């Protein structure tokens, strides 16, 4: 099965790369992209630096078209229906105030080329919050996390609803969890008792979730690399997975990824704690009902990370696997205590 999965991923990657060759050709840029830009912008294919910047085999390929430093267009090429979904989400959020007239923004949608399954948008201003982990002194992790919380609260308080609502099966990734448990225990049979204990603790929390609880429009992949900060705006990208769901899903994902990245990279964990507190305080002040389920989602997502790590049991960044395992267990138990 693993060989098939790798082969399928490689096939998707190759297919999209071949399609993208046409999309960076001067003829395509001149005939299909330049007409979408503002009249008088002076955009010309002859002056455009066009290239593929990401193609990981997930069914999405990202391209960048630089006409000049102030005129940059990004495009996402899809192999499924998420292209039309992302375009609709972007367009509706932009129309409802997440645009250049406000502080909280999404990329400006330029158009969707249905014949190519290609969504085009303007680059957002600013620097990703994740640059703080790379030593960028212009980005403060604490104040940036507070801004990320404010953007997320604005999304969750909006009235937009596009796409099929999440079920717990999807939002908690329960099917993936079953698969990961099997693989993790097969790779590390000596960890079976530990995995069982943590699963039992998690099960107790999951069974407390109400069937018809609070639901909002969520981002679906909310973390620091998708949040861009500038003096006048906080912008968020990668809206492919937006759909109605439990708001705790986004908040828990942000906290999990931020704290794990900080730990793996040997970042100052006191600053990470302050960033965690700043995010939760700002977010829950606006969306207090999310507190009831946040701990459950946070613990579940950490457990997914632990299982994935057990399967490989290898060092990450500056940390050994033993240090990472201890961190995951501590984080999971902390999350399970949240809100109690």
N, C-alpha and C positions, 0 to 999 in steps of 0.2 A: 504493500500500500504506500509506503514511504517513497519508493522509487516512482510509482505512478504519480504521486503528488508533485514530486520534483519535476518530473517530465511535463506534467500539465502546466505548471508554473512557468517553466522554460519556454513552452510552446506559446503561451499567452504573451510572454515578454517579447519573443521573436516576432509574433504576428503584429503586435502594436508598434514595434520598432520599424517594421517594414512600412506600415501605414503612415507613420510619422515622417518618413523620408519625403513623401509628397507634400506634407504640411509645412515643411521648412523651405520648400523650393520658392524662389523669387516670384514665379508666376502665380502660385497660390497666395502668397502674401499680398501681392498687388491686387489680385482680383477678389479675394474673399475677406482679408483682414483690414486692409487700408480703408475700404468703404465704411467700416464700422466705427472708425475713429472720427473725432470732431473735425468738421470742415475747417480748413485753414491751419491744421496742425502741421502740415508739411511732411506727413509721414510718407515714406517711399520705401519700397522693397529693396532698392539699391543701397539704402543706408541702414538696413535692419540686420542686426545680429540675431539670428534664429538658431535655437539649439534645443535638444532634448536634455532636460536636467534631472528627471527621475523616471525610472522604469524598473520596478522591483518584481514584476510578475504577478501583481495583485489584480490586474484588470484595469488599471488606471495608469496612464502615462502623462507626465507633465512636460509642457514645452514653455519656453520663454522667448518673447520677441522684444528686443531692445531697439527702439528707433532712435532714442536719445535718453539721457539719464532721467528726464522728467516724463518720458513717454514709454512706459514699459507695460507689455501685455503678457498675461499668463494664459495658458490654455490647457485643458485636461481632455485627453482622448480616452474614451471608455469602450469597453467591450460588452456592456450590459445596459440596463435601463436606468442606472444611477445617474447617467448624464442628464437626462431630461428632469429627473427629480432634483438634482443639485441646482440646475438652472432655475427651476421654479422656486426653490427655497431662496436662492440668492436674490432673485427678482422681487419676490414678495417682501423679504426683509428690507431690501433697499427701499422699496416703495413705502414701507411702514415706518421709516425713520432711521434705519441703520445705514445712513448714508453720510455724505460729506457735510451735511448741515448739522450733524450731531456729533457727540463725543464717541459713541459706541457704534462701530461700523462693521460692515462686511465688504468684500471686494465688489466694486462696481461691475455689474454684469454688462457685457457688450453684445452678446448674442449667442445663440446656439445653432450650430450648423448640423442639422439633422442628418444630412446625407453622409456626414463623416462622424457623427456622434461626438462632436467636439464643442465644448463649452469654453467661451472666451470671456476674460474678465481683466480689469485693470489691476496692477500691483497695488497692494495696500501700503500706506506709509509706515515708517518706523522700523524697529529692530525686534526680533523675537525675544520674548521673556527668557527663553532658554539660553540666550547669550550670556546670562549671568553666570552660568556654570562653566563657560569658556573663558572667564576672566574679563569680560567686557565691563569696564567700570562705569559706563554710561547707563547700565541697567541695574537697578536695585531690586533684588529678589522680593523683598518684603513689600515695598510700595507697588511693585509690578503685580504681585499676587493679589493685592487688594484691588487693583484695577481689573484684573482678570475676574475677580468675584463680582464686581459691579457690572461688567459686561454680561456675565452669565445670568445674574439676577434680572437684567433687562430682557434677556431672551426668554427666561422662564416666566416673566410677568407679561409677556406679549400675548396677544390673542391668536397668533398664527397657529395653524394646525394643518400640516401637509404630510401625507403618507399614512401607512397602516400603523396603528398603535402597537407598541412593544408588548409582548407578554413576558412574564417572569422567566420563562424558558429561554427567551432571547436576551433580555436585559441583564440577567445574571449569568448568562453563558453556561447554562446547566448541562447542555449536551456536550459542549467542549470540556467541561469539568470531568464528566464521566470518562471521556477518552484520555484526558491527561492523568487522571488517577491511575488508570491501568498502565500507562506508559511509565509513569514515575515509579510505581511500585515494582514494575518489571525491571527497571534500571537499578533501583535501590531497595531490594526486598527487606533489608535490615531496617528501613524506615516505615514499614507497614504500620506498626503500632502508633507511631507519631501521626501518620496521615489519618488513621482511624480516629484518634483523639480529636484532632482538629476538625475533621469532618463532622463529628458528633456535636462539637461546640457550634459549628456553623449551622448545622441542621436545626438546632434549637432556636437560633435567631431567625432563620428563614421561615420557619413555621409560624412565626408571629406576624408575618406580613399580611396585611388585610388584602382581600381579593380585589376590591373596588376602591383603591386608594387614590390619593391626589396624583394627577397627571398633568404634565405641561409639555411644551414643545422643547425637545432637547437637542443638543449638538451631536452627541454620540461618540465623539473622539476628542474630548476636551482636555488638552494638556498644554504645557508651557511652550512647545514649539509651534503651536497654532495661534498663539496670542502675540500680536505685534504692538509695540508701544512707541508712541511719539508724543511730543509736548501737547498736541491738540487732540489726539485721538487714541483710542484703544480699538484695534481691529482684530477680527478672528477669521481664519481661513478654514478650508477643508470641511465643507458643509455636506459632504456626500451622505452621511449617515443620520442626518437630522430626521427626527420623527417624534410623535407623542410618546412619553414614557414617564417613569418616576424621576423627578428632578434630582434625587440623590445620586442617580447614575453618573451624571456629569460632574457633580461636586466630588464624589468619591474617586472618580478617575483622575481628576486634577491632583488631588492630594496624594493618591498612591504614586503616580508617576513623578511628581515633584520630589517627594521624600525618597523614593528609591533612587532616582537620578543623583540626588545630593549625596546619598550614602555611597553609591557605587563610585562616584567621582572623587570621593574624599573631600567634599565640600564642607564648609563650616556648618555643622548640624545645629548649632545654636541659631544661626541665621535661618536655616530651614524650619526650625521650630517656630520662629517669629513669623516666617512667611505662612506657615500652616495656620497659625492663630489669626493672622491678618486676613487670610482668605476666608476662613470659617466665620469669623466675627462679622465681616462685611457682608458675606453671602447670606448667612442665616438671619441677619437683621432685616433683610428684604424678603427672604423666602423661609420663614421659620418652620413651616410645615415639613420641610425636607429633613429636619433633624430626626424625625421619628424613624426613618429608614436609612439614613446616611451610614450609620455604623455597620449595618448589614451589607450594604453594597461595598463599602470600603474593605471589610473583612473578606468578602467573596473575591474581590479583585486581587487582593494580596495573596489569597490562597491559590488563585490561578498562576500568579507569578512564581510562587513556591513550587508548585507542581511542575511548571515548565523548567525551572532551575534544577530540580531533582533529576529530571530526565537527562540533563547534560552534566550536572554537577561540576561545573567549571568556574574558574575565577572570572570576575567581571571588574574592569577598571582597576582600582587600587585594592580591591577586596578579594580575599580568598573565599572559596565556596562555604567553608564552615562559618565565616563571619556573615555571609549573606543569609545562610539558613537561619542563624540566630536572629538576624534582623527581621526576616520575614515572620518568624514565629512571634516575636515581640510586637511587631506591627499589627499582626492579625488579632492578637489578644487585646491590644489597645483599642483597635477598631470595634471589637465585639462589646467592649465596655462603653463605647461612645453612646451618649443619649440615655443611659440607664440611670 
